[in-house]
Amino acid sequence: METEKIDYGDESALVVDDQESVRTPVAAMLKHLGFRAETAESGEEALEMLKEKPYTFLLTDIRMSGIDGLELIRRTKKNHPEICSIAMTGYSREFAYVDVINTGATDFVNKPFGIEELEAKIRRAIIERNTREELQRLSITDALTGLYNQRHFFARLNEEITRSKRQKSRFGLILFDLDDFKLFNDTLGHLAGDELLQKVGKVINGNIRQGVDLGFRYGGDEFAVMLIDADGAATEMTAERIREGIWEECGIMASSGSVLYQEPITAEIMVKEADRRLYLSKKQKNSEKGKRMVALA
């Protein structure tokens, strides 16, 4: 069985120990593996460094004066939950493994230890972390389109409303609905319908700012886009660009309704307003289609 390849160059560690004779060699081991590693001689210094820089690993001695290792791990878990913490100690009989883990540590290693044992602990922690992240990604992703799913939509909408209130910023919400998708499905079949939805997902992703804006499959043939720090003009422009892209790439028309967040409206009201505007857009299209048919008759 092939061993999973891990790039330690993507990792950064903070080694905390009040003995220079310990922290320096441990940092050297990590650097030898490819880590970016720095050291701190106390829990207090470590907490300040954690505020200043992002780290993926914390390796800390348990017995230190002032803020000890267990308290440092607790605070790190609370303030930086993404960091993996490994406790180091030469007094293993004084500390039960389960007690160390319950503080938020990822693992526990007894001093003295060699680079092979240290790498094994770190490697397992990285694999477990990556697995959790992948499961989390899958849980919020629509399997067909690769966009975020409806479950994540409401979570992020509430997060953005909270952020906008706090920062006095704004964001736009757009709902999309494919016109005559049921007819498309009934005529060409569900496989063709699935391929169409996949294309729509690509169009949406291609017309929003990656890492900033958010695209969702809201349900069925309905989609949503959140535009972060966008005004009304930018929101309308993006909606039009996506509608045009869907027509050009997928050969089907789409209707949309957009709204800009304004305090104190709630997530529910925001969605209802965007949906109301979407309905009016679709109704207007159907009315114009009916007039054209009458004119041709």
matplotlib code that plots the C-alpha trace (Angstrom):
import matplotlib.pyplot as plt

x = [0.0, 1.5, 2.2, 0.3, 2.6, 2.6, 4.3, 5.6, 6.5, 2.9, 3.1, 4.4, 5.0, 5.6, 7.7, 7.2, 9.5, 11.2, 14.4, 16.4, 18.1, 14.8, 13.0, 16.0, 16.5, 12.8, 12.6, 15.6, 13.9, 10.9, 12.9, 14.7, 11.3, 10.5, 8.5, 8.7, 9.4, 9.8, 10.2, 8.9, 10.2, 6.9, 3.2, 2.8, 5.2, 3.5, 0.1, 1.4, 3.1, -0.1, -1.9, 0.7, 1.2, -0.8, 0.6, -0.7, 1.1, 1.8, 4.3, 4.5, 6.0, 3.4, 5.4, 6.3, 6.1, 3.3, 1.0, 1.7, 1.3, -2.2, -3.5, -1.7, -3.4, -6.8, -6.4, -5.1, -8.0, -10.4, -8.8, -7.2, -9.2, -7.6, -4.1, -3.0, -1.4, 1.0, 2.0, 5.6, 6.6, 9.3, 6.9, 4.4, 3.4, 2.0, -0.3, -3.0, -3.2, -7.0, -6.6, -4.1, -6.4, -9.4, -7.6, -7.7, -4.4, -4.1, -1.5, 1.1, 4.8, 7.2, 10.7, 13.2, 12.0, 13.6, 12.7, 11.0, 8.6, 7.9, 7.2, 4.9, 2.8, 2.7, 2.0, -1.0, -2.3, -2.1, -3.9, -6.7, -6.9, -7.1, -9.7, -11.9, -11.5, -12.4, -15.5, -16.5, -16.1, -18.2, -20.9, -21.4, -20.9, -23.5, -22.1, -23.5, -22.4, -19.5, -21.2, -22.1, -25.3, -28.5, -27.5, -24.3, -26.3, -28.3, -25.3, -23.2, -26.1, -26.5, -22.7, -22.6, -25.5, -23.7, -20.4, -22.2, -23.8, -20.5, -18.4, -21.2, -20.5, -22.9, -23.4, -25.7, -27.8, -29.0, -31.4, -31.5, -34.1, -33.7, -36.6, -38.4, -36.0, -38.8, -39.5, -35.8, -35.7, -38.8, -37.7, -34.0, -33.9, -32.5, -28.9, -29.0, -30.6, -27.7, -25.1, -26.9, -26.9, -23.2, -22.6, -24.6, -22.4, -19.3, -20.8, -21.6, -18.1, -16.5, -18.4, -17.7, -14.6, -13.0, -12.3, -14.5, -18.0, -20.0, -22.1, -24.8, -27.1, -30.2, -32.2, -33.3, -32.7, -32.4, -29.1, -27.9, -24.9, -23.6, -21.5, -19.4, -18.8, -20.9, -23.2, -26.5, -24.9, -22.3, -25.0, -27.2, -24.2, -23.1, -26.7, -26.9, -23.4, -24.4, -27.7, -25.9, -23.3, -26.0, -27.7, -24.4, -22.9, -26.1, -28.6, -31.3, -32.6, -32.5, -34.4, -33.0, -33.9, -31.4, -31.4, -28.8, -28.5, -29.8, -30.0, -32.2, -33.6, -33.2, -32.0, -35.5, -36.8, -33.8, -34.4, -38.2, -37.5, -35.0, -37.5, -40.3, -38.2, -37.2, -40.9, -41.7, -38.9, -40.2, -43.8, -42.8, -41.0, -44.0, -46.2, -44.0, -43.8, -47.6, -47.9, -45.5, -47.5, -50.7, -49.0, -47.9, -51.3]
y = [0.0, 3.3, 5.8, 9.1, 11.9, 14.9, 18.2, 19.5, 22.7, 23.7, 23.4, 25.9, 25.0, 26.9, 25.0, 26.0, 24.9, 26.8, 24.9, 26.1, 22.7, 21.1, 23.7, 24.3, 20.6, 20.0, 23.0, 21.7, 18.3, 20.0, 22.1, 19.0, 17.5, 20.7, 22.6, 26.3, 26.3, 29.0, 28.8, 30.4, 30.0, 30.5, 30.1, 33.9, 34.5, 31.7, 33.3, 36.6, 34.8, 32.9, 36.2, 37.6, 34.6, 31.6, 28.3, 24.8, 23.0, 23.8, 21.6, 22.5, 21.2, 20.6, 21.7, 25.4, 28.2, 30.8, 29.5, 25.8, 23.6, 22.3, 25.8, 26.9, 24.1, 25.0, 28.7, 27.7, 25.3, 28.1, 30.9, 29.0, 25.7, 24.9, 24.4, 20.9, 20.7, 18.1, 17.9, 17.1, 15.9, 14.0, 13.3, 11.0, 9.3, 12.6, 13.1, 10.7, 10.6, 11.2, 14.3, 15.8, 15.0, 16.5, 19.9, 19.9, 18.3, 16.2, 13.9, 13.3, 12.5, 11.5, 13.1, 12.2, 11.4, 11.0, 12.5, 9.2, 9.2, 12.9, 12.6, 9.6, 11.8, 14.7, 12.6, 11.0, 14.4, 15.9, 12.9, 13.1, 16.9, 16.6, 13.8, 16.0, 19.0, 16.8, 15.4, 19.0, 20.1, 17.2, 18.0, 21.5, 20.8, 19.8, 16.6, 17.4, 21.0, 21.4, 24.5, 24.9, 23.2, 24.7, 23.7, 25.8, 28.6, 29.5, 29.1, 31.5, 33.9, 34.4, 34.7, 37.5, 39.3, 39.2, 40.4, 43.2, 44.5, 44.4, 46.0, 48.2, 46.6, 45.4, 42.3, 41.2, 38.1, 36.8, 33.9, 32.2, 29.8, 28.1, 28.8, 25.7, 23.3, 20.7, 20.8, 20.3, 17.4, 15.8, 16.1, 15.2, 13.1, 13.4, 12.7, 15.6, 17.6, 16.7, 17.7, 21.1, 21.7, 20.9, 23.5, 26.1, 25.5, 26.1, 29.3, 30.6, 29.8, 31.4, 34.7, 35.3, 36.2, 33.0, 33.1, 36.1, 35.5, 32.3, 30.2, 27.7, 25.2, 26.2, 23.2, 21.5, 24.0, 27.0, 28.6, 31.4, 33.8, 35.9, 38.9, 40.1, 43.9, 44.6, 47.4, 47.3, 48.1, 45.3, 42.8, 43.6, 43.5, 40.1, 38.7, 39.8, 38.4, 35.0, 34.9, 35.6, 33.0, 30.4, 31.2, 31.1, 28.0, 26.0, 27.1, 27.8, 31.1, 31.9, 34.4, 36.1, 38.2, 40.2, 42.1, 44.1, 43.6, 46.5, 46.4, 45.2, 42.7, 39.0, 36.1, 34.9, 38.3, 38.7, 35.4, 36.1, 39.5, 38.0, 35.2, 37.7, 39.7, 36.4, 35.5, 38.9, 38.5, 35.1, 36.4, 39.3, 36.9, 34.6, 37.7, 38.9, 35.3, 35.2, 38.6, 37.4, 34.2, 36.2, 38.5, 35.5, 33.9]
z = [0.0, -1.1, 1.7, 1.4, 0.4, 2.6, 1.9, 5.2, 3.5, 3.8, 7.6, 10.2, 13.8, 17.1, 19.6, 23.2, 26.1, 28.9, 28.3, 25.3, 25.2, 24.3, 22.1, 19.8, 18.8, 18.4, 16.0, 14.2, 13.7, 12.3, 9.9, 8.8, 7.8, 5.8, 8.4, 9.0, 12.7, 15.4, 19.2, 22.3, 25.9, 27.7, 27.3, 27.5, 24.7, 22.6, 23.0, 21.6, 18.7, 17.9, 17.6, 15.1, 12.8, 11.5, 12.6, 11.8, 14.7, 18.3, 20.2, 23.8, 27.0, 29.7, 32.8, 32.5, 35.0, 34.4, 31.8, 31.6, 28.5, 29.2, 29.7, 26.6, 24.6, 26.0, 25.0, 21.6, 21.0, 21.9, 19.9, 17.1, 16.7, 13.4, 15.0, 15.9, 19.3, 20.5, 24.2, 25.2, 28.6, 30.5, 33.3, 31.6, 34.9, 36.2, 33.2, 31.9, 28.1, 28.2, 30.3, 27.8, 24.9, 26.7, 26.9, 23.1, 22.2, 19.1, 20.5, 23.3, 23.1, 25.8, 26.1, 24.9, 21.4, 18.0, 14.6, 13.5, 16.4, 16.0, 12.3, 13.0, 15.4, 13.0, 10.0, 11.7, 12.9, 9.3, 7.8, 10.4, 9.9, 6.1, 6.3, 8.6, 6.2, 3.2, 5.0, 5.9, 2.3, 1.0, 3.6, 2.2, -1.5, -4.1, -5.7, -9.1, -9.7, -7.3, -5.9, -2.2, -1.2, 0.3, 3.8, 3.5, 1.8, 4.9, 7.2, 5.1, 4.6, 8.3, 8.7, 6.0, 7.7, 11.0, 9.3, 7.5, 10.7, 12.5, 9.7, 8.3, 4.9, 2.2, 0.0, -2.8, -3.1, -6.4, -7.0, -10.4, -11.9, -15.3, -17.6, -19.0, -17.3, -16.8, -20.5, -21.2, -18.8, -20.2, -23.8, -23.5, -20.3, -16.9, -17.9, -20.3, -17.5, -15.1, -17.7, -18.1, -14.4, -14.3, -17.1, -15.2, -12.1, -14.2, -15.6, -12.1, -10.8, -13.9, -13.3, -9.6, -7.7, -6.5, -2.8, -2.3, -3.7, -3.2, -5.6, -4.5, -5.9, -4.0, -5.1, -8.3, -11.1, -8.7, -7.9, -5.7, -5.6, -2.8, -3.8, -0.9, -0.5, -3.7, -4.4, -6.3, -9.7, -9.3, -8.2, -11.2, -13.6, -12.3, -12.5, -16.2, -16.9, -15.5, -17.3, -20.6, -19.8, -19.1, -22.5, -24.4, -22.8, -22.0, -24.6, -22.0, -20.6, -16.9, -14.7, -11.7, -8.7, -6.7, -3.5, -1.5, 2.2, 4.3, 8.1, 9.8, 7.4, 8.3, 6.1, 5.6, 4.5, 2.2, 0.5, 0.2, -1.5, -4.0, -4.7, -5.2, -7.7, -9.4, -9.7, -11.2, -13.8, -14.8, -14.9, -17.2, -19.5, -19.8, -20.4, -23.2, -24.7, -24.7, -26.5, -29.2, -29.7, -30.0, -32.5, -34.6, -34.6]

ax = plt.figure().add_subplot(projection="3d")
ax.plot(x, y, z, "-o")
ax.set_aspect("equal")
plt.show()
